[in-house]
Amino acid sequence: MSVPFAIALPGTAYIIIQGGLPAMKGLGFVSWGSMNSFTLTAIPMFIFMAEIMQRSDLSSRIYRGLSQLVSRIPGGLLQTNIAGCAAFAAISGSSVACAASIGSVALPQLLERGYSRTLSAGSICAGGTLGILIPPSLAMIIYGTFTDTSVAKLFMAGVVPGLMLTAMFMLYIAIHAMAKPSVAPREQANLTLAKIMMAFADVFPFFILVTAVLGTMYAGLVTPTEAAAIGSVFAIVIAMVWGRMSFRILLDSVKGTIQLVGNLLFIIYAAYIFSYGISLGGVGEALTSYMVGLNLERWSFFLALFVLYTILGCLVESVGMIVITVPLLYPVLLKYGIDPVWFGIVLVMFIELGAISPPIGINLFVVQSIWTGTMKEVVLGTIPFHLIMFLMLAFLVFWPEIALWLPHHMSGR
């Protein structure tokens, strides 16, 4: 609750300083314009879909199925953490939901079977970050709202980087497990045809939901908001058929959705007030002129952004990073000719880093709350995954087509 007040109060004070009380009349238009957004209606439905999946125990079923399918890969259940988070990311859109859902199922089993404590915690924290890169992503919806960028294209732009990052995480765990077998005891499960069929049956509902949401969107049949509505309906039906569904679960899912959406939309509303204030004072134009006047090379500008967001990621909550910096930086990006879809994916990568960076990385606290270890173990476990994310950022900078190929292909259809 402190975040929206920390954004709105200075913004309101700045409006009064710049234009006096008459400038406050503009807040009526700001209030209406900020919330009267068709794009934002996707947020509550995607959150509701994730709540249904989590409370009906479908997330546990997905993890159980994946644990059978990847048990023979070096790293065992650590690989399931990453694969499970990637799967749950495709239906949740939230980093916290991923880390909490998979972590609550996986961590007790990992500790009981003697897996490395630091690597167990680190894999859950890092895997959870996939929730905001693999579509649907709440961070992408918020970014698209502020920049007038197609949310459907942002979603498609996140697919290839998300799958690449998943593969890089799993490759690191496999190499680590082969180099130091003690971190991940070899799973001795005897995979029979019956077990494989049961594993696919556990994962099958997830594929139905992903096809309903992402498949229809990629085919151009629906908008992201309509896809979220379809996903919510499918989640309820799937929970009734394959999971555990009751009126109490439905009511609790609605309550959880209202609490989280109220928080998010309050932050977005506060950000529009802040944006109105800096626009009234000409801060955006002044910053753009200053940055362009420095005559920085494109790479120097990228380096400056890298330093800025790395520091902010350690200090500012993810949505706060978007709503504070994007209104200021977006005009500068346009001056440099930077593709807003590509930058949206880079920004999400920095938000991912922030989610596992001390002192306020939210995923660190989520994992700490559901296991018996220390925060030091959690932080140490995330360090290798930090380095992998920095490598992925370098790939995106040098080869923007990693993110842009799929949305360009989509728009050409």
C-alpha positions in Angstrom: 0.0 0.0 0.0 2.9 2.4 0.4 3.9 2.3 -3.3 0.9 4.2 -4.8 1.0 6.9 -2.1 4.8 7.3 -2.6 4.1 7.9 -6.3 0.8 9.9 -6.1 1.6 12.4 -3.3 4.8 13.8 -4.9 3.0 13.9 -8.3 0.1 15.9 -6.8 2.5 18.2 -5.0 4.4 18.8 -8.2 1.1 19.6 -10.1 0.3 22.3 -7.5 3.8 23.7 -7.6 3.8 23.9 -11.4 0.2 25.1 -12.1 -1.4 25.9 -8.7 -4.9 24.7 -7.8 -6.3 25.3 -11.3 -4.0 22.6 -12.6 -5.8 20.1 -10.3 -8.8 20.3 -12.5 -7.0 18.1 -14.9 -7.1 15.2 -12.4 -10.7 14.5 -13.4 -9.6 13.7 -17.0 -6.5 11.8 -15.7 -8.7 9.7 -13.4 -11.1 8.8 -16.1 -8.4 8.2 -18.8 -6.2 6.0 -16.6 -9.0 3.6 -15.7 -11.1 3.7 -18.8 -8.8 1.3 -20.6 -10.0 -1.8 -22.5 -6.4 -3.2 -22.2 -6.4 -3.1 -18.4 -9.5 -5.3 -18.3 -7.2 -8.2 -19.2 -5.4 -7.9 -15.8 -8.2 -9.1 -13.5 -9.1 -12.0 -15.7 -5.6 -13.3 -16.1 -5.2 -13.1 -12.3 -8.5 -14.8 -11.8 -7.4 -17.6 -14.1 -4.2 -18.1 -12.1 -6.1 -18.1 -8.8 -8.4 -20.8 -10.1 -5.5 -22.9 -11.2 -3.6 -22.5 -7.9 -6.5 -23.1 -5.5 -7.9 -26.1 -7.4 -4.6 -27.9 -7.1 -4.0 -28.0 -10.8 -0.6 -26.4 -10.4 0.4 -29.4 -8.2 -0.9 -31.8 -10.8 1.2 -30.0 -13.5 4.3 -30.3 -11.3 3.7 -34.0 -10.7 3.4 -34.8 -14.4 6.5 -32.8 -15.3 8.5 -34.4 -12.5 8.0 -37.8 -14.2 8.8 -36.5 -17.7 12.1 -34.8 -16.8 13.2 -37.1 -13.9 16.0 -38.7 -16.1 17.6 -35.3 -17.0 20.6 -34.5 -14.8 19.3 -32.3 -12.0 16.1 -34.3 -11.4 13.5 -32.4 -9.5 15.5 -29.1 -9.9 14.7 -29.4 -13.6 11.1 -29.8 -12.7 11.2 -26.6 -10.8 12.2 -24.7 -14.0 9.9 -26.6 -16.3 7.0 -26.3 -13.8 7.5 -22.5 -13.5 7.7 -22.1 -17.3 4.4 -24.1 -17.6 2.7 -22.2 -14.8 4.0 -18.9 -16.3 1.9 -19.6 -19.4 -1.3 -19.4 -17.3 -0.5 -17.0 -14.5 1.3 -13.9 -15.8 2.7 -13.3 -12.3 6.2 -13.9 -11.0 5.0 -14.2 -7.4 2.2 -16.7 -8.3 4.8 -18.9 -10.1 7.3 -18.9 -7.2 4.6 -19.5 -4.6 2.7 -22.2 -6.5 5.7 -24.3 -7.6 7.7 -23.6 -4.4 5.1 -24.7 -2.0 4.8 -28.1 -3.9 8.5 -28.6 -4.7 10.6 -27.3 -1.7 9.4 -29.9 0.8 10.2 -32.7 -1.6 13.6 -31.3 -2.6 14.7 -30.9 1.1 13.4 -34.3 2.0 15.4 -36.0 -0.8 18.7 -34.2 0.0 18.9 -31.7 -2.9 21.2 -28.7 -2.5 19.5 -26.2 -0.3 20.9 -23.1 -2.1 20.3 -24.5 -5.6 16.7 -25.6 -4.7 15.8 -22.1 -3.4 17.6 -20.4 -6.3 15.9 -22.5 -9.0 12.4 -21.7 -7.5 13.3 -17.9 -7.3 14.7 -17.8 -10.8 12.0 -20.1 -12.3 9.3 -17.8 -10.8 10.7 -14.9 -12.8 9.6 -16.6 -16.0 6.0 -15.7 -15.0 6.4 -12.2 -16.3 8.4 -13.1 -19.5 6.4 -16.0 -20.9 3.0 -14.7 -21.9 0.5 -13.8 -20.6 2.4 -11.2 -18.5 0.9 -8.6 -16.3 4.0 -6.4 -16.6 3.6 -6.4 -20.4 0.0 -5.4 -20.2 1.0 -2.4 -17.9 3.9 -1.4 -20.2 1.6 -1.6 -23.3 -1.0 0.6 -21.5 1.6 3.3 -20.9 3.3 3.2 -24.3 0.3 2.4 -26.5 2.1 -0.7 -27.7 0.2 -3.8 -28.9 -0.1 -6.1 -26.0 -0.5 -9.1 -28.4 2.8 -8.3 -30.0 4.5 -7.9 -26.6 3.1 -11.3 -25.6 4.5 -12.9 -28.8 7.8 -11.1 -28.3 8.2 -12.8 -24.9 7.8 -16.4 -26.2 11.2 -17.0 -27.8 13.2 -15.2 -25.0 11.2 -17.0 -22.4 11.8 -20.4 -23.9 15.5 -19.6 -24.4 15.9 -18.5 -20.7 14.1 -21.6 -19.6 16.5 -23.8 -21.6 19.5 -21.8 -20.3 18.4 -22.3 -16.7 17.9 -26.1 -17.3 21.2 -26.4 -19.1 23.0 -24.7 -16.1 21.4 -27.1 -13.6 22.3 -30.1 -15.8 25.9 -29.1 -16.0 26.1 -28.2 -12.3 24.5 -31.6 -11.4 27.0 -33.5 -13.6 30.0 -31.6 -12.3 28.9 -32.0 -8.7 26.5 -34.9 -8.3 25.9 -34.3 -4.6 23.7 -31.2 -5.4 21.0 -33.3 -7.1 20.7 -37.0 -6.2 19.9 -39.2 -9.2 16.2 -40.1 -9.4 15.8 -43.8 -9.6 12.2 -43.8 -10.9 11.4 -46.6 -13.3 9.6 -44.9 -16.2 7.0 -47.4 -17.5 4.6 -46.6 -20.4 1.8 -46.4 -17.8 3.7 -43.7 -15.8 4.5 -41.7 -19.0 0.8 -41.8 -20.0 -0.2 -40.7 -16.5 2.3 -37.9 -16.6 0.9 -36.7 -20.0 -2.6 -36.9 -18.5 -1.5 -34.6 -15.7 0.0 -32.1 -18.1 -2.8 -32.3 -20.7 -5.1 -29.7 -19.0 -2.2 -27.1 -19.1 -1.9 -27.6 -22.9 -5.7 -27.1 -23.3 -5.5 -23.8 -21.4 -2.4 -22.5 -23.2 -4.0 -23.3 -26.6 -7.2 -21.6 -25.6 -5.3 -18.4 -24.5 -2.2 -18.1 -26.7 -3.3 -20.1 -29.7 -6.4 -18.0 -30.3 -4.4 -14.8 -29.8 -1.6 -15.8 -32.2 -4.1 -16.8 -34.8 -5.5 -13.3 -34.6 -8.9 -14.5 -33.5 -9.1 -12.6 -30.2 -7.6 -9.6 -28.4 -5.5 -10.2 -25.2 -8.6 -9.1 -23.1 -10.8 -11.6 -24.9 -8.2 -14.3 -24.6 -8.1 -13.6 -20.8 -11.9 -14.0 -20.6 -11.7 -17.3 -22.6 -8.9 -18.5 -20.3 -10.9 -17.8 -17.2 -13.8 -19.8 -18.4 -11.6 -22.7 -19.5 -9.8 -22.6 -16.1 -13.1 -23.1 -14.3 -14.1 -25.9 -16.6 -10.7 -27.6 -16.4 -10.7 -27.3 -12.6 -14.2 -28.9 -12.5 -13.0 -31.9 -14.7 -9.4 -32.4 -13.6 -9.0 -30.5 -10.4 -10.8 -29.7 -7.1 -13.6 -27.2 -7.7 -16.3 -25.9 -5.3 -18.2 -22.7 -4.6 -15.8 -21.9 -1.7 -12.8 -22.2 -4.1 -14.5 -19.9 -6.6 -15.3 -17.4 -3.9 -11.8 -17.4 -2.6 -10.4 -17.0 -6.1 -12.6 -13.9 -6.6 -11.5 -12.5 -3.3 -7.8 -13.1 -4.1 -8.3 -11.5 -7.5 -10.0 -8.4 -6.1 -7.2 -7.8 -3.5 -4.4 -8.1 -6.1 -6.2 -6.1 -8.8 -7.0 -3.4 -6.4 -3.4 -3.0 -5.5 -2.2 -3.0 -9.1 -4.8 -0.6 -10.4 -4.2 1.8 -7.5 -0.5 1.9 -8.5 -1.4 2.5 -12.1 -3.8 5.3 -11.2 -1.1 6.9 -9.0 1.4 6.6 -11.9 -0.9 8.5 -14.2 -1.1 11.3 -11.7 2.7 11.3 -11.5 2.9 11.2 -15.3 0.5 14.2 -15.6 2.7 16.1 -13.1 5.9 15.6 -15.1 4.1 16.3 -18.3 2.7 19.6 -16.9 6.2 20.6 -15.8 7.8 19.7 -19.2 10.1 17.2 -17.4 9.8 14.6 -20.2 10.7 17.1 -23.0 13.6 18.5 -21.0 14.9 15.0 -20.2 14.6 14.0 -23.9 16.4 17.1 -25.1 19.1 16.6 -22.5 19.7 12.9 -23.4 19.7 13.6 -27.1 22.0 16.6 -26.5 24.6 14.3 -24.9 25.0 12.7 -28.4 25.4 9.3 -26.8 26.1 6.4 -29.1 23.3 3.8 -29.1 25.5 1.4 -27.1 26.4 4.0 -24.6 22.6 4.7 -24.1 22.0 1.0 -23.6 24.8 0.9 -21.0 23.2 3.8 -19.1 19.9 2.0 -19.1 21.6 -1.2 -18.0 23.1 0.6 -15.0 19.9 2.5 -14.2 17.6 -0.6 -14.2 20.1 -2.8 -12.4 20.2 -0.3 -9.5 16.4 0.3 -9.6 15.8 -3.5 -9.6 17.4 -3.7 -6.2 15.4 -0.9 -4.7 12.0 -0.5 -6.5 9.1 -3.0 -6.9 8.5 -4.3 -10.4 5.3 -2.3 -11.3 6.9 0.8 -9.7 9.9 0.4 -12.1 7.5 0.5 -15.1 5.2 3.3 -14.0 8.0 5.7 -12.8 10.5 5.2 -15.6 8.5 4.5 -18.8 6.7 7.9 -19.0 10.1 9.6 -18.7 12.1 7.3 -21.0 9.7 6.5 -23.7 10.1 9.8 -25.7 13.9 9.3 -25.5 13.6 5.7 -26.8 11.6 7.1 -29.8 14.4 9.6 -30.5 16.9 6.8 -30.6 14.7 4.8 -32.9 14.4 1.9 -30.4 11.6 -0.5 -31.1 9.1 -0.2 -28.2 8.2 -4.0 -28.5 11.9 -4.9 -28.1 12.4 -2.5 -25.3 9.3 -3.9 -23.5 11.0 -7.4 -23.4 14.3 -5.9 -22.2 12.4 -4.0 -19.5 10.7 -7.2 -18.4 14.1 -8.9 -18.2 15.3 -6.1 -15.8 12.1 -6.5 -13.7 12.9 -10.3 -13.6 16.4 -9.4 -12.2 14.8 -7.1 -9.7 12.5 -9.9 -8.5 15.5 -11.9 -7.3 17.8 -9.0 -6.2 18.2 -8.1 -2.5 17.2 -6.2 -0.5 13.5 -6.1 -1.8 13.4 -8.9 -4.4 9.9 -10.1 -4.0 10.6 -13.7 -5.0 13.3 -14.0 -2.3 10.7 -13.3 0.4 8.1 -15.6 -1.3 10.6 -18.6 -1.1 11.8 -17.6 2.3 8.2 -17.7 3.6 7.6 -21.3 2.5 10.8 -23.1 3.6 13.0 -23.6 6.7 16.3 -22.2 5.4 17.9 -18.7 5.8 17.6 -15.7 3.5 21.4 -16.0 2.9 20.9 -19.4 1.3 18.1 -18.1 -0.9 20.2 -15.1 -2.1 23.3 -17.3 -2.7 21.2 -19.7 -4.7 20.1 -17.0 -7.1 23.6 -15.7 -8.1 24.2 -18.1 -11.0 20.8 -17.3 -12.4 21.5 -13.6 -12.2 24.5 -14.2 -14.5 22.4 -16.2 -16.9 19.9 -13.4 -17.1 22.7 -10.9 -17.9 23.8 -13.2 -20.7 20.2 -13.3 -22.0 20.1 -9.5 -21.9 23.3 -9.4 -24.0 21.7 -11.8 -26.5 18.7 -9.5 -26.8 20.9 -6.4 -27.3 23.1 -8.0 -30.0 20.3 -9.9 -31.7 16.9 -8.0 -31.3 15.3 -10.5 -33.7 15.2 -13.0 -30.8 12.3 -11.0 -29.5 11.0 -9.4 -32.7 10.8 -12.3 -35.1 7.6 -13.8 -33.8 5.6 -10.6 -33.5 6.7 -9.5 -37.0 5.7 -12.9 -38.3 2.3 -12.5 -36.5 1.7 -9.1 -37.9 2.5 -10.3 -41.4 -0.2 -13.0 -41.3 
